């Protein structure tokens, strides 16, 4: 099975040249989350959803690093984003 990362359906976001600001629409009064640097790169790479391994590959290409170098950081970001309810992680066949 493949793990797929998708933006949560109840979020809105705006992007600028160096950051993305994400707001949870299902949590009235929730503070916006500012994603900068690699977090913004990962958010924008998600598009309509991406396999976790493909997201790691996108980050590796963006930073000209190996999969082994960026993989743990990407996975940690995904875990944090899931905890923050801005992305969903699901298994797909």
N, C-alpha and C positions, 0 to 999 in steps of 0.2 A: 504494500500500500504506500501511497504517496501522501505526504503532509502538504496541505495547501493553505497558504496564508492569504486572507482577504481582508480588506478594510471592513470594519463593522458597518452594518446598514444604517445605524442611527448616529452617524457622524457627519459633520460638515467641515470643510477645510479650505483654506486659502494659502496660496504660495507666493513667495517673493523670490528675489534672486538668491537669497542665502538661507531661507528657512521656510517652514510650513507651520501654520497654526491650526490645530485640530480642536474642534468642539464636539463634545458629546451632547446630542440632542435629546437623549432619553433621560438625562440627569439634570433637571432644572437647577441652576445655580452652580453647576460644575465649572471649575476654572478651566480655561483653554490650556491646551498643552502645546508648548513651543518645541518643535523639532528642528534642530539645526545640525549642520555637518552631516555625519554619516547617517543619523536618524532621518534627516530629510531625504537623503539619497535613497534609503531603503523604502520610505513611505512612497516616494514618487515611482520607484521601480515596481511597486505592487500592481499598479494598473487595476485591472479587473480581478486580480487574484493570480498568484504565482506559487508554484511548488516551492517548498522551503529550500530544496537543493538548488533550484534555479535562482532563488533570491540570493543565496550564498554566492553563486557564480556571477550574478550581476554585480555584487559588491566587490568580489575579487577583481573583476574586469575594471570597475570604476576606479579602484585604488591600485591597480597593477600589482596585486598580491596573490599569493597562492590560496587555494580553498582552505587549506589547513590553518592558515594565519587568520583569515577573516571569519571562518565558520563559527567558532565559539562566540565571537562578538555579535554576529547576526542572530544566532540562536538566543543569546541573552536578550537582545533587543526585542525579538519576537515574544519571548516569555513576558517581558515587562509590558509590552504593548497589549498582550492578551489580558494581563492583570489590570491594565488601565482601561480595558474594554474599548479600545480603538481598533483592534484587529481581532479576527477570529481565526483559529487554527483548526482545520478539520482534515480527516483522512478521506482520501479518494482513491478509487481503483483505477 
